[in-house]
Amino acid sequence: MPQNARDIRRRINSIKNTAQITKAMEMVSAAKLRRVQDAVQQSKPFLAKMQQMLAGISKSARWIKHPLLAQRPVRRTGYLVITSDRGLAGPYNAQVIRTALAEFRGKDKASYTIYAIGRRGRDFFRKHNYPVGGEVIGLSDSPTYASVRSLAEQVVQAYADEAFDELYFVYNEFINPITQRPVVKKVLPLSDLPAESNTTAQYLFEPDAETVFAELLPRYAETLVYQAVLDAKASEHGARMTAMGNATDAAKDMIEALTLSLNRARQAAITTQIVEVVSGAEALK
């Protein structure tokens, strides 16, 4: 730690500037978090209605089959790993990558493929020669369905074409702004469709139920990808808001400690000056 008053003042000013930046980033992340949470709430009715329609179709036509529902022997696995493009979010990216690596441990790299959303995860897996089959980077802080649809379609079609036999999402699940929990969630084959529809509505399908079901089911799987991305984005903003809040608090503690050191240095300098004046006066007697 610097000992003279000038260096201490310079460091205090530097830390104050840093604290202003971290405080601003905390407030920006809080605003972005609210927007993503609103998007999550707005997308839930759409997802619920889609589930209701799929349940109604499957109830009226149990004979309908689809590749996304097919249970196959697992020879190859797909992982959709969602991280962020930027850092300064505490352990957000590290815990997702750590969770993914735990899933890969003991597996031959030829037995799985990775679809990476986010530059941090993409760069890590490529640097360490993991099989990356697709990627999306540069997502906005409030992602839209259109921004992830291309990769979602690629992943869903790869499963339908039997490029892999099951698909897992690996991402941070949003609990609250302070808590984000890394999860591994199996998505394909689709197994979360309700067995029965609670609605009494009667649907008229054109041209027929099988065609509608075949079109709707891939859209449903893509919507699950979008929901996971929104959840991960909310976790990212919450993690960054918490990290920047902690950084601001740490800066305040450092400023307090340096201010105390500055006062001590000033007192020492004043004491030294008094001693020199007194010594000079004594010498003149």
C-alpha positions in Angstrom: 0.0 0.0 0.0 1.4 3.4 -0.8 2.8 5.3 2.2 2.9 9.0 1.1 -0.2 11.2 1.0 0.0 12.0 -2.7 0.0 8.3 -3.8 -2.8 7.5 -1.4 -5.0 10.3 -2.8 -4.2 9.1 -6.3 -5.3 5.6 -5.5 -8.5 6.8 -3.7 -9.5 8.8 -6.8 -8.8 5.8 -9.0 -10.9 3.5 -6.8 -13.7 6.1 -6.7 -13.8 6.1 -10.5 -13.9 2.3 -10.6 -16.7 2.3 -8.0 -18.7 4.7 -10.2 -18.3 2.3 -13.2 -19.3 -0.8 -11.2 -22.3 1.0 -9.7 -23.5 2.1 -13.2 -23.1 -1.5 -14.4 -25.1 -2.8 -11.5 -27.9 -0.4 -12.3 -27.8 -1.3 -16.0 -27.9 -5.0 -15.3 -30.9 -4.5 -13.0 -32.8 -2.8 -15.8 -31.9 -5.5 -18.3 -32.9 -8.2 -15.8 -36.4 -6.6 -15.5 -36.8 -6.6 -19.3 -35.8 -10.2 -19.6 -38.1 -11.2 -16.7 -41.0 -9.4 -18.5 -40.2 -11.4 -21.7 -40.2 -14.7 -19.8 -43.6 -13.8 -18.3 -45.0 -12.9 -21.8 -43.8 -16.1 -23.4 -45.3 -18.4 -20.8 -48.9 -18.1 -22.0 -47.8 -18.9 -25.6 -45.9 -22.0 -24.4 -48.8 -23.1 -22.2 -51.3 -22.7 -25.2 -49.0 -24.7 -27.4 -48.8 -27.5 -24.8 -52.6 -27.4 -24.6 -53.0 -27.8 -28.3 -50.5 -30.6 -28.6 -52.2 -32.4 -25.7 -55.5 -32.0 -27.5 -54.2 -33.4 -30.7 -52.5 -36.4 -29.0 -55.7 -37.1 -27.0 -57.8 -37.2 -30.1 -55.3 -39.1 -32.2 -53.1 -41.3 -30.1 -51.8 -43.0 -33.3 -49.8 -39.9 -34.3 -46.1 -40.5 -34.2 -43.2 -38.1 -34.7 -39.4 -38.3 -34.7 -39.1 -35.9 -31.8 -41.1 -38.3 -29.6 -39.2 -41.4 -30.6 -37.2 -43.1 -27.9 -34.0 -44.5 -29.5 -31.0 -46.4 -28.2 -28.5 -43.7 -27.2 -25.4 -43.9 -29.3 -24.7 -40.1 -29.5 -25.8 -37.2 -27.2 -26.3 -33.6 -28.0 -25.6 -30.8 -25.5 -26.9 -27.2 -25.8 -24.6 -25.2 -23.5 -25.6 -21.6 -22.8 -23.0 -19.1 -21.5 -22.5 -15.4 -22.0 -20.5 -13.4 -24.5 -18.9 -11.2 -21.8 -17.4 -11.6 -18.4 -17.7 -9.6 -15.2 -20.6 -11.8 -14.1 -19.0 -13.6 -11.1 -19.0 -17.4 -11.4 -21.8 -17.4 -14.0 -19.8 -18.9 -17.0 -17.4 -21.0 -14.9 -20.2 -22.9 -13.2 -21.9 -23.7 -16.5 -18.7 -24.9 -18.1 -17.8 -26.9 -15.0 -21.2 -28.6 -15.1 -20.8 -29.4 -18.8 -17.4 -30.9 -18.2 -18.8 -33.1 -15.4 -21.3 -34.4 -18.0 -18.5 -35.1 -20.5 -16.2 -36.8 -18.1 -15.4 -40.3 -19.0 -17.1 -40.0 -22.4 -15.5 -40.4 -25.8 -15.6 -37.1 -27.7 -17.1 -39.0 -30.6 -20.1 -39.9 -28.5 -21.5 -36.3 -28.1 -21.6 -33.0 -29.9 -21.9 -29.5 -28.4 -24.1 -26.6 -29.5 -22.8 -23.5 -27.9 -24.7 -20.3 -27.2 -22.3 -17.6 -26.0 -18.8 -16.6 -26.8 -17.3 -17.7 -23.5 -18.4 -21.3 -23.8 -17.7 -21.5 -27.5 -14.2 -20.3 -27.1 -13.5 -22.6 -24.2 -14.7 -25.7 -26.0 -12.9 -24.9 -29.2 -9.7 -24.1 -27.4 -9.8 -27.5 -25.7 -10.8 -29.4 -28.9 -14.3 -30.4 -27.8 -16.7 -31.2 -30.7 -18.7 -28.0 -31.4 -21.5 -28.7 -33.9 -23.1 -25.2 -33.9 -22.9 -21.9 -32.3 -24.7 -18.6 -31.7 -22.8 -15.6 -30.4 -23.6 -11.9 -30.2 -27.1 -12.3 -28.7 -28.6 -9.1 -27.5 -29.2 -8.6 -23.8 -33.0 -9.0 -24.5 -32.9 -11.9 -27.0 -35.8 -12.5 -29.4 -37.1 -15.7 -30.8 -35.7 -14.9 -34.2 -32.2 -14.5 -32.9 -32.1 -18.1 -31.6 -34.4 -19.7 -34.2 -31.7 -20.7 -36.6 -29.7 -22.7 -34.1 -32.9 -24.1 -32.6 -34.0 -25.4 -36.0 -30.6 -26.9 -36.6 -30.6 -28.7 -33.2 -34.2 -30.0 -33.7 -33.6 -31.1 -37.2 -30.3 -32.9 -36.2 -32.3 -34.9 -33.7 -35.0 -35.7 -36.2 -32.3 -36.9 -38.6 -30.8 -39.1 -35.9 -27.5 -37.2 -35.7 -27.9 -37.8 -32.0 -30.4 -39.7 -29.9 -31.0 -37.3 -26.9 -30.5 -33.6 -26.2 -29.7 -31.9 -23.0 -29.7 -28.2 -22.0 -26.8 -27.1 -19.8 -27.3 -23.5 -18.4 -27.9 -21.5 -15.3 -31.5 -21.6 -14.1 -32.7 -18.3 -12.7 -33.8 -18.6 -9.1 -33.6 -14.9 -8.0 -31.1 -12.1 -8.7 -28.7 -13.5 -6.2 -29.0 -17.2 -6.9 -28.4 -18.9 -10.2 -28.4 -22.7 -10.3 -26.6 -24.7 -13.0 -28.8 -27.4 -14.4 -28.7 -30.3 -16.9 -32.1 -30.7 -18.4 -33.1 -33.4 -20.8 -35.3 -32.0 -23.6 -35.3 -34.5 -26.5 -37.0 -36.8 -27.0 -40.0 -34.7 -25.8 -41.4 -36.2 -22.7 -43.0 -33.2 -21.0 -46.2 -33.1 -23.1 -49.2 -33.3 -20.9 -50.9 -36.7 -21.0 -54.4 -35.0 -21.1 -55.7 -31.7 -22.0 -57.7 -29.8 -19.3 -59.6 -27.8 -21.9 -63.0 -28.7 -23.3 -62.3 -26.7 -26.5 -62.9 -28.6 -29.7 -60.3 -28.0 -32.5 -60.9 -28.3 -36.2 -57.6 -29.2 -38.0 -56.9 -28.4 -41.6 -55.8 -30.3 -43.5 -55.6 -32.9 -40.7 -54.4 -33.4 -37.2 -51.3 -35.3 -38.2 -50.1 -32.5 -40.4 -50.7 -29.8 -37.8 -49.0 -32.0 -35.1 -46.0 -32.5 -37.4 -45.7 -28.7 -37.9 -46.4 -27.7 -34.3 -44.1 -30.1 -32.5 -40.8 -28.7 -33.9 -42.0 -25.2 -33.1 -42.6 -26.3 -29.6 -39.1 -27.8 -29.3 -37.7 -24.5 -30.6 -39.7 -22.5 -28.1 -38.1 -24.6 -25.3 -34.7 -23.5 -26.6 -35.9 -19.9 -26.5 -37.2 -20.3 -23.0 -33.9 -21.7 -21.8 -32.0 -18.8 -23.5 -34.3 -16.3 -21.7 -33.8 -18.1 -18.4 -30.0 -18.1 -18.9 -30.0 -14.4 -19.8 -32.0 -13.5 -16.7 -29.3 -15.5 -14.7 -26.5 -13.6 -16.5 -28.0 -10.2 -15.7 -28.6 -11.3 -12.1 -25.1 -12.6 -11.7 -23.6 -9.5 -13.2 -25.7 -7.2 -11.0 -24.6 -9.1 -7.9 -20.9 -9.1 -9.0 -20.9 -5.4 -9.7 -22.7 -4.7 -6.4 -20.1 -6.7 -4.5 -17.3 -4.9 -6.4 -18.9 -1.5 -5.5 -19.0 -2.6 -1.8 -15.4 -3.7 -1.9 -14.4 -0.4 -3.5 -16.1 1.5 -0.6 -14.2 -0.6 1.9 -10.9 0.1 0.2 -11.7 3.8 0.1 -12.4 3.8 3.8 -9.2 1.9 4.6 -7.1 4.3 2.3 -8.8 7.3 3.8 -7.7 6.1 7.3 -4.2 5.6 5.9 -4.3 9.1 4.4 -5.3 10.7 7.7 -2.5 8.8 9.4 0.0 9.9 6.8 -1.1 13.6 7.2 -0.9 13.4 11.0 2.6 11.9 10.7 3.6 14.7 8.3 2.2 17.4 10.6 3.9 15.8 13.6 7.2 15.8 11.7 6.9 19.4 10.7 6.1 20.4 14.3 9.1 18.5 15.6 11.3 20.2 13.0 10.0 23.7 13.9 10.5 23.0 17.6 14.0 21.6 17.0 14.9 24.7 14.9 13.6 27.0 17.6 15.6 25.2 20.3 18.7 25.4 18.1 18.4 29.2 17.8 18.4 29.7 21.6 
